[in-house]
Amino acid sequence: MTLRRRLASFIFLMMGLLVLLGGLMLLGGPAVIGSFRHSMESMNALNAIRELRANVTRQRISLNRYLLLDAPEELLSFEEASRDVQTNLRAIDKSGMLAKEWFPEIKNLAGEAQRSAERVKQMYAKGEKMKAHELAGGIYDRFLDRVTAIERERNAEAVTLYRQVELLTRQVEVAVIATMALAFFAGIILFRSLYRAVMMPLEKLKHGADEFGRGQWDHRIDLPGGNEFGALASSFNTMASNVKQLKLQAVHLDRMSAVGQLAGGVAHEINNPLTAVLGQAQILLARLPENDPSRAQISKIEQAALRCKKIVRGLLDFSRPGQATFEPVDLGNILSLTVELCEADLKRGRVSVERPIGSKPLPNVMGNASELQQVFINLFNNAIHAMPRGGIISVDGRMRSEPMSFTDRKTGVTREAPGPWVEISVKDSGIGIAKEHLERVFEPFFTTKEIGKGTGLGLAVSVGILQKHGGDLRVDSVGLNRGATFTMILPLKKSMGPQ
């Protein structure tokens, strides 16, 4: 899993847990508050009933004391208790603490008790004390019994509501704690996962960078390719391979430079005896009569010396540093020189060259002869390597006048350019190119050859040279063992310079 996906998963998980926690608070909070409110209402109702019962009890005690002790001051206490009872009833009625079926009954019982108490006081005042005692005995019994029963019911209801609030509170508390614990452990697990996914690869990348810094280009950073660090490690490994190839190429170029200088010196030294051999041969030919049998052998010596001199001149021209000057170039002449330079490799590889281009002369193009010869040599070398058992290289050329489109292989940008154009195709009968490799053959360092037989730079350099001339190099192959065709495209203009 990539780091981006891990971070996204971590964020989404945390957000999900926060949403869950918020949902629990939103759902559980109102439920707890509602249950607590109902519990408080039940407790208030219970307290009101208890206060009512206490005031009714005061009424009965004060009335009984008045009757037994004949104490007028108890009537004041009775009246005060009666007022408190009425106050309690009005408060209960206003708050709606009791059920609708309960309050009318309590109110009626309170009214009956109050009226009975007034009759008892009147009887006692008239001297009918025995009747007053008998009537006073059961005035408040029904009232107190009913109030006590309601008190027990409200008490039971208050206890039940309290337990419900307590249970609901514990459930919400457990859910919140469980969610927080889940978030905590999930955070630890994801943090450890991210830590391992980040720190360990960073250590390997740092070690690999240190190894690369010490010049250990064969060192490889071994990381799985499923995340960004794997892609970065792959880029590091590719970079190391490219730098190693560049280093080898630099060494090779340095050797080639030394070989070029040596070849130039050797060519100059060879030119002197070749000039002497050629001069002596030409002197002998001038002295010998036309019918002399030795003339044929001396003519062969002259032709061989001329051929050697031509090869040495081509070697000197190719070994000189490339120049930026453009001049009219005869492509047929460059091709002939290239065949002569590659003749040894062609014979060793049992490869022959067909040149129908010679029968179809092409106009000169503006370019750098040395660089264009390098393109031909690279194409010939690739063709020879593609035919390990020998074969045929077919070279053909033609003119095209219509506009052509060119696509930059790095940026993908396509541009149109007017004609006319010169196309030269170099076709071999070798092993061909796989379809999946056709788009990569021009990439620097890409090669399917064995180690030591190629650096993968020949075609990339050739493309650069042709693009500098305003043209391009294209490839076509129908598949393996079906050969390949490379087509050089050069603009035919009166004046041409590097692009």
C-alpha positions as CSV (number, residue, x, y, z in Angstrom):
1,M,0.0,0.0,0.0
2,T,1.3,3.4,-0.9
3,L,2.0,6.0,1.8
4,R,-0.6,8.3,0.3
5,R,-3.2,5.5,0.8
6,R,-2.0,4.8,4.3
7,L,-2.2,8.4,5.3
8,A,-5.7,8.7,3.7
9,S,-6.8,5.5,5.5
10,F,-5.5,6.9,8.8
11,I,-7.3,10.2,8.3
12,F,-10.5,8.5,7.3
13,L,-10.4,6.2,10.2
14,M,-9.8,9.0,12.7
15,M,-12.6,11.0,11.1
16,G,-14.9,8.0,11.2
17,L,-14.1,7.4,14.9
18,L,-14.7,11.1,15.6
19,V,-18.0,11.0,13.7
20,L,-18.9,7.9,15.7
21,L,-18.0,9.6,19.0
22,G,-19.9,12.6,18.0
23,G,-22.9,10.5,17.0
24,L,-22.8,8.7,20.4
25,M,-22.7,12.1,22.1
26,L,-25.5,13.4,20.0
27,L,-27.7,10.3,20.5
28,G,-26.7,9.5,24.0
29,G,-26.6,13.0,25.4
30,P,-30.2,13.9,24.8
31,A,-31.3,10.5,26.0
32,V,-29.3,10.9,29.3
33,I,-30.5,14.5,29.7
34,G,-34.1,13.5,29.1
35,S,-33.9,10.6,31.5
36,F,-32.3,12.9,34.1
37,R,-35.0,15.5,33.6
38,H,-37.7,12.9,34.1
39,S,-35.9,11.6,37.2
40,M,-35.8,15.1,38.6
41,E,-39.4,15.7,37.9
42,S,-40.3,12.5,39.6
43,M,-38.1,13.5,42.6
44,N,-39.8,16.9,42.8
45,A,-43.2,15.2,42.7
46,L,-42.1,12.8,45.4
47,N,-40.9,15.7,47.6
48,A,-44.2,17.6,47.0
49,I,-46.2,14.5,48.1
50,R,-44.0,14.0,51.1
51,E,-44.4,17.7,52.1
52,L,-48.2,17.3,51.6
53,R,-48.2,14.2,53.8
54,A,-46.2,16.0,56.5
55,N,-48.6,19.0,56.5
56,V,-51.7,16.7,56.7
57,T,-50.1,14.9,59.6
58,R,-49.5,18.3,61.3
59,Q,-53.2,19.0,60.8
60,R,-54.3,15.8,62.4
61,I,-51.9,16.2,65.3
62,S,-52.8,19.8,66.0
63,L,-56.6,18.9,65.9
64,N,-56.1,15.9,68.2
65,R,-54.1,18.0,70.7
66,Y,-56.8,20.7,70.6
67,L,-59.5,18.2,71.4
68,L,-57.5,16.3,74.1
69,L,-55.8,19.2,75.8
70,D,-58.3,21.9,75.1
71,A,-55.4,24.1,74.1
72,P,-56.5,27.1,71.9
73,E,-53.0,27.6,70.6
74,E,-53.2,24.3,68.8
75,L,-55.9,25.8,66.7
76,L,-53.4,28.3,65.4
77,S,-51.0,25.4,64.5
78,F,-54.0,23.6,62.8
79,E,-54.9,26.7,60.7
80,E,-51.2,27.1,59.7
81,A,-51.0,23.5,58.6
82,S,-54.3,23.9,56.7
83,R,-52.9,26.8,54.8
84,D,-49.7,24.9,54.0
85,V,-51.8,22.0,52.7
86,Q,-53.7,24.4,50.4
87,T,-50.4,25.9,49.3
88,N,-49.1,22.4,48.5
89,L,-52.2,21.5,46.5
90,R,-52.0,24.7,44.5
91,A,-48.3,24.1,43.7
92,I,-49.0,20.5,42.7
93,D,-51.9,21.5,40.5
94,K,-49.8,24.3,38.8
95,S,-46.7,22.1,38.2
96,G,-48.6,19.1,37.0
97,M,-46.5,16.8,39.1
98,L,-49.2,14.2,39.7
99,A,-51.3,12.4,37.2
100,K,-54.6,13.9,36.3
101,E,-56.5,11.1,37.8
102,W,-54.7,11.5,41.1
103,F,-55.0,15.2,41.8
104,P,-58.8,15.5,41.8
105,E,-59.0,12.6,44.2
106,I,-56.4,14.1,46.5
107,K,-58.1,17.5,46.3
108,N,-61.5,16.0,47.1
109,L,-60.1,14.1,50.0
110,A,-58.4,17.3,51.3
111,G,-61.7,19.2,51.0
112,E,-63.6,16.5,52.9
113,A,-61.0,16.4,55.6
114,Q,-61.1,20.2,56.0
115,R,-64.9,20.3,56.2
116,S,-64.9,17.4,58.7
117,A,-62.4,19.2,60.8
118,E,-64.5,22.4,60.8
119,R,-67.6,20.4,62.0
120,V,-65.4,18.8,64.8
121,K,-64.3,22.2,65.9
122,Q,-67.9,23.4,66.0
123,M,-69.1,20.4,68.0
124,Y,-66.3,20.8,70.4
125,A,-67.2,24.5,70.8
126,K,-70.8,23.6,71.5
127,G,-69.7,21.1,74.2
128,E,-70.4,18.0,72.2
129,K,-66.9,16.7,73.0
130,M,-67.6,13.0,72.8
131,K,-69.1,13.3,69.3
132,A,-66.2,15.6,68.3
133,H,-63.7,12.9,69.4
134,E,-65.5,10.2,67.6
135,L,-65.7,12.2,64.4
136,A,-62.2,13.4,64.6
137,G,-60.8,9.8,64.8
138,G,-61.1,9.0,61.1
139,I,-61.1,12.4,59.4
140,Y,-57.5,12.1,58.0
141,D,-57.2,8.3,57.6
142,R,-58.4,8.0,54.0
143,F,-56.5,11.2,53.1
144,L,-53.2,10.0,54.6
145,D,-53.6,6.5,53.3
146,R,-54.1,7.8,49.8
147,V,-51.2,10.3,50.0
148,T,-49.0,7.5,51.4
149,A,-49.9,5.2,48.6
150,I,-49.2,7.9,46.0
151,E,-45.9,8.5,47.8
152,R,-44.9,4.9,47.5
153,E,-45.8,4.8,43.8
154,R,-43.8,8.0,43.1
155,N,-40.9,6.7,45.1
156,A,-40.8,3.5,43.1
157,E,-41.1,5.5,39.9
158,A,-38.2,7.8,41.0
159,V,-36.0,4.8,41.9
160,T,-36.7,3.2,38.5
161,L,-36.0,6.4,36.6
162,Y,-32.8,6.9,38.6
163,R,-31.6,3.4,37.7
164,Q,-32.5,4.0,34.1
165,V,-30.4,7.2,34.1
166,E,-27.6,5.4,35.8
167,L,-27.7,2.5,33.3
168,L,-27.9,4.8,30.3
169,T,-25.1,7.0,31.6
170,R,-22.9,3.9,32.1
171,Q,-23.7,2.7,28.6
172,V,-22.8,6.0,27.0
173,E,-19.7,6.1,29.1
174,V,-18.7,2.6,28.0
175,A,-19.4,3.4,24.4
176,V,-17.4,6.6,24.6
177,I,-14.5,4.9,26.4
178,A,-14.6,2.0,23.9
179,T,-14.5,4.4,20.9
180,M,-11.6,6.4,22.4
181,A,-9.8,3.2,23.2
182,L,-10.4,2.0,19.6
183,A,-9.1,5.3,18.2
184,F,-6.1,5.1,20.5
185,F,-5.1,1.6,19.5
186,A,-5.9,2.2,15.9
187,G,-3.7,5.3,16.0
188,I,-0.9,3.4,17.6
189,I,-1.1,0.6,15.0
190,L,-1.3,3.0,12.1
191,F,1.5,5.2,13.5
192,R,3.7,2.1,13.8
193,S,2.8,1.1,10.3
194,L,3.6,4.5,9.0
195,Y,6.8,4.7,11.0
196,R,8.0,1.4,9.6
197,A,6.9,2.4,6.1
198,V,8.8,5.7,6.3
199,M,11.8,5.3,8.6
200,M,13.0,1.9,7.4
201,P,12.9,2.8,3.7
202,L,14.6,6.1,4.5
203,E,17.4,4.3,6.2
204,K,17.8,2.1,3.2
205,L,17.7,5.0,0.9
206,K,20.3,6.9,3.0
207,H,22.5,3.8,3.0
208,G,22.1,3.4,-0.8
209,A,22.8,7.1,-1.4
210,D,26.0,6.8,0.7
211,E,27.0,3.7,-1.3
212,F,26.4,5.6,-4.6
213,G,28.4,8.6,-3.2
214,R,31.3,6.2,-2.7
215,G,31.1,5.1,-6.3
216,Q,29.5,1.7,-5.6
217,W,27.3,1.9,-8.7
218,D,26.4,-1.8,-8.6
219,H,24.8,-1.4,-5.2
220,R,21.0,-1.8,-5.4
221,I,18.4,-0.5,-3.0
222,D,16.0,-3.4,-2.4
223,L,12.6,-1.9,-1.6
224,P,9.2,-3.2,-2.6
225,G,7.7,-1.3,-5.5
226,G,4.2,-0.9,-4.0
227,N,4.7,2.6,-2.6
228,E,6.5,5.9,-3.3
229,F,9.7,4.7,-1.6
230,G,9.8,1.7,-3.9
231,A,9.5,4.0,-6.9
232,L,12.2,6.3,-5.5
233,A,14.5,3.3,-4.9
234,S,13.8,2.1,-8.5
235,S,14.7,5.6,-9.7
236,F,17.9,5.5,-7.6
237,N,18.9,2.1,-9.1
238,T,18.2,3.4,-12.6
239,M,20.2,6.5,-11.9
240,A,23.1,4.4,-10.6
241,S,23.0,2.2,-13.7
242,N,22.9,5.3,-16.0
243,V,25.7,6.9,-14.1
244,K,27.7,3.7,-14.4
245,Q,27.1,3.6,-18.1
246,L,28.0,7.2,-18.4
247,K,31.2,6.6,-16.6
248,L,32.0,3.6,-18.8
249,Q,31.0,5.7,-21.8
250,A,33.3,8.5,-20.7
251,V,36.1,6.0,-20.3
252,H,35.3,4.6,-23.7
253,L,35.2,8.1,-25.3
254,D,38.5,8.9,-23.7
255,R,39.9,5.7,-25.2
256,M,38.3,6.6,-28.5
257,S,39.9,10.1,-28.4
258,A,43.3,8.5,-27.7
259,V,42.7,6.0,-30.5
260,G,41.7,8.8,-32.8
261,Q,44.8,10.7,-32.0
262,L,46.9,7.6,-32.5
263,A,45.1,6.7,-35.7
264,G,45.8,10.2,-37.0
265,G,49.4,9.9,-36.3
266,V,49.6,6.3,-37.7
267,A,47.7,7.5,-40.8
268,H,50.2,10.3,-41.4
269,E,53.0,7.8,-41.0
270,I,51.4,5.3,-43.3
271,N,50.7,8.0,-45.9
272,N,54.5,8.4,-46.5
273,P,55.3,4.8,-47.5
274,L,52.0,4.6,-49.4
275,T,53.0,7.7,-51.4
276,A,56.3,6.1,-52.2
277,V,54.7,2.8,-53.2
278,L,52.1,4.6,-55.3
279,G,54.8,6.8,-56.9
280,Q,57.1,3.9,-57.7
281,A,54.2,1.9,-59.2
282,Q,53.1,4.8,-61.3
283,I,56.7,5.4,-62.5
284,L,57.0,1.7,-63.5
285,L,53.7,1.8,-65.3
286,A,54.9,4.9,-67.2
287,R,58.2,3.1,-68.3
288,L,56.6,-0.3,-69.2
289,P,55.2,-0.8,-72.6
290,E,51.5,-1.6,-73.0
291,N,52.1,-5.2,-73.9
292,D,54.4,-6.0,-70.9
293,P,53.0,-8.9,-68.9
294,S,54.3,-7.3,-65.6
295,R,52.0,-4.3,-66.2
296,A,48.9,-6.1,-64.9
297,Q,50.6,-6.9,-61.5
298,I,52.0,-3.3,-61.1
299,S,48.5,-1.9,-61.9
300,K,47.1,-4.0,-59.1
301,I,49.8,-2.6,-56.8
302,E,48.7,0.9,-57.8
303,Q,45.0,0.2,-57.2
304,A,45.7,-1.3,-53.8
305,A,47.9,1.7,-52.8
306,L,45.1,4.1,-54.0
307,R,42.5,2.1,-52.0
308,C,44.7,2.2,-48.9
309,K,45.2,5.9,-49.3
310,K,41.5,6.5,-49.6
311,I,40.8,4.4,-46.5
312,V,43.5,6.3,-44.6
313,R,41.9,9.6,-45.7
314,G,38.5,8.5,-44.5
315,L,39.9,7.4,-41.2
316,L,41.5,10.8,-40.8
317,D,38.3,12.6,-41.6
318,F,36.3,10.5,-39.2
319,S,38.8,10.8,-36.4
320,R,38.7,14.6,-36.5
321,P,36.4,16.3,-33.9
322,G,32.9,17.0,-35.2
323,Q,32.5,20.5,-36.5
324,A,29.4,22.7,-36.3
325,T,29.8,24.0,-39.9
326,F,27.3,22.8,-42.4
327,E,28.1,22.4,-46.1
328,P,26.7,20.6,-49.1
329,V,27.1,16.8,-48.5
330,D,27.0,14.0,-51.0
331,L,25.1,11.2,-49.2
332,G,26.2,8.6,-51.8
333,N,29.9,9.5,-51.2
334,I,29.4,9.3,-47.4
335,L,27.8,5.9,-47.8
336,S,30.7,4.6,-50.0
337,L,33.2,5.8,-47.4
338,T,31.2,4.1,-44.6
339,V,31.2,0.8,-46.5
340,E,34.9,1.0,-47.0
341,L,35.5,1.8,-43.3
342,C,33.2,-1.1,-42.2
343,E,34.5,-3.5,-44.9
344,A,36.5,-5.6,-42.4
345,D,33.5,-6.0,-40.0
346,L,31.2,-6.8,-43.0
347,K,33.5,-9.5,-44.2
348,R,34.0,-10.9,-40.7
349,G,30.2,-11.0,-40.2
350,R,29.5,-12.4,-43.7
351,V,27.3,-9.4,-44.5
352,S,26.9,-7.9,-47.9
353,V,25.6,-4.4,-48.8
354,E,23.1,-3.7,-51.5
355,R,23.1,-0.1,-52.6
356,P,20.4,0.8,-55.1
357,I,20.9,4.3,-53.9
358,G,23.9,4.4,-56.3
359,S,21.6,4.0,-59.3
360,K,19.3,6.8,-58.0
361,P,21.5,9.8,-57.4
362,L,20.2,12.1,-54.6
363,P,20.8,15.8,-54.4
364,N,23.2,17.1,-51.9
365,V,22.0,18.1,-48.4
366,M,23.3,20.7,-46.1
367,G,25.0,19.1,-43.2
368,N,28.1,17.9,-41.4
369,A,29.7,15.0,-43.3
370,S,31.5,13.6,-40.2
371,E,28.4,13.5,-38.1
372,L,26.3,12.0,-40.9
373,Q,29.0,9.4,-41.5
374,Q,28.8,8.5,-37.8
375,V,25.0,7.9,-38.2
376,F,25.7,5.5,-41.1
377,I,28.4,3.7,-39.1
378,N,26.1,3.3,-36.1
379,L,23.3,1.9,-38.3
380,F,25.7,-0.5,-40.1
381,N,27.2,-1.7,-36.8
382,N,23.7,-2.4,-35.4
383,A,22.7,-4.2,-38.6
384,I,25.9,-6.4,-38.4
385,H,25.2,-7.3,-34.8
386,A,21.6,-8.1,-35.6
387,M,22.8,-10.7,-38.2
388,P,25.2,-13.0,-36.3
389,R,24.9,-15.7,-39.0
390,G,25.4,-13.2,-41.9
391,G,22.9,-11.5,-44.1
392,I,22.2,-8.5,-46.3
393,I,22.0,-4.8,-45.6
394,S,19.9,-3.0,-48.2
395,V,20.3,0.8,-48.5
396,D,17.8,2.8,-50.5
397,G,16.9,6.4,-50.9
398,R,14.1,8.5,-52.2
399,M,12.7,12.0,-52.3
400,R,9.5,13.2,-50.6
401,S,7.9,16.6,-51.1
402,E,4.9,16.6,-48.7
403,P,5.1,18.1,-45.2
404,M,6.0,15.7,-42.4
405,S,5.2,15.7,-38.7
406,F,7.8,15.0,-36.0
407,T,7.0,14.1,-32.4
408,D,9.5,15.0,-29.6
409,R,10.1,11.7,-27.8
410,K,10.7,13.5,-24.5
411,T,7.8,16.0,-24.4
412,G,5.4,14.3,-26.8
413,V,5.0,17.6,-28.7
414,T,4.3,17.2,-32.4
415,R,5.4,19.8,-35.0
416,E,4.8,20.1,-38.7
417,A,7.6,20.9,-41.2
418,P,7.4,21.5,-44.9
419,G,9.4,19.5,-47.5
420,P,11.1,18.5,-49.6
421,W,12.9,15.7,-47.8
422,V,15.5,13.0,-48.5
423,E,14.8,9.5,-47.0
424,I,17.5,6.9,-46.7
425,S,16.5,3.5,-45.4
426,V,19.0,0.9,-44.0
427,K,17.3,-2.5,-43.8
428,D,18.8,-5.7,-42.4
429,S,17.7,-9.3,-42.6
430,G,18.5,-10.0,-38.9
431,I,16.8,-10.9,-35.7
432,G,14.4,-7.9,-35.8
433,I,13.0,-5.9,-32.9
434,A,10.2,-7.0,-30.5
435,K,7.1,-4.7,-30.6
436,E,7.4,-3.8,-27.0
437,H,11.0,-2.5,-27.7
438,L,10.2,-0.4,-30.7
439,E,9.4,2.7,-28.6
440,R,12.5,2.3,-26.5
441,V,15.3,1.7,-29.0
442,F,16.2,5.4,-29.1
443,E,16.4,5.8,-25.3
444,P,19.9,6.3,-24.0
445,F,21.5,3.1,-22.6
446,F,18.6,0.9,-23.7
447,T,20.1,-2.2,-25.3
448,T,19.2,-5.8,-25.8
449,K,22.8,-6.8,-26.6
450,E,25.0,-8.8,-24.3
451,I,27.2,-7.0,-21.8
452,G,30.3,-5.7,-23.5
453,K,28.7,-5.6,-27.0
454,G,26.9,-2.3,-26.8
455,T,26.2,0.6,-24.5
456,G,22.8,1.6,-25.9
457,L,24.0,5.0,-27.0
458,G,24.5,4.6,-30.8
459,L,20.9,5.1,-31.8
460,A,20.4,7.9,-29.2
461,V,23.4,9.7,-30.6
462,S,22.2,9.2,-34.2
463,V,18.8,10.6,-33.4
464,G,20.5,13.7,-31.8
465,I,22.6,14.2,-34.9
466,L,19.7,13.9,-37.3
467,Q,17.5,16.2,-35.2
468,K,20.3,18.8,-35.2
469,H,20.2,18.6,-39.0
470,G,16.4,19.2,-38.8
471,G,15.4,15.6,-39.5
472,D,14.7,12.4,-37.6
473,L,15.4,8.7,-37.4
474,R,12.6,6.2,-37.5
475,V,12.4,2.4,-37.0
476,D,10.1,-0.3,-38.2
477,S,10.1,-4.0,-37.6
478,V,7.3,-6.6,-38.1
479,G,8.7,-8.7,-35.3
480,L,11.4,-11.0,-34.2
481,N,13.5,-12.8,-36.9
482,R,11.9,-10.5,-39.5
483,G,14.6,-7.9,-39.8
484,A,14.4,-4.1,-39.1
485,T,14.4,-1.0,-41.1
486,F,15.9,2.4,-39.9
487,T,14.9,5.4,-42.0
488,M,17.0,8.6,-42.0
489,I,15.0,11.7,-42.8
490,L,16.9,14.9,-43.8
491,P,15.5,18.2,-45.1
492,L,16.6,19.3,-48.6
493,K,17.2,23.0,-48.2
494,K,19.5,25.6,-49.8
495,S,20.8,26.5,-46.3
496,M,20.7,24.4,-43.2
497,G,22.2,24.8,-39.8
498,P,21.9,23.2,-36.4
499,Q,18.5,23.2,-34.7
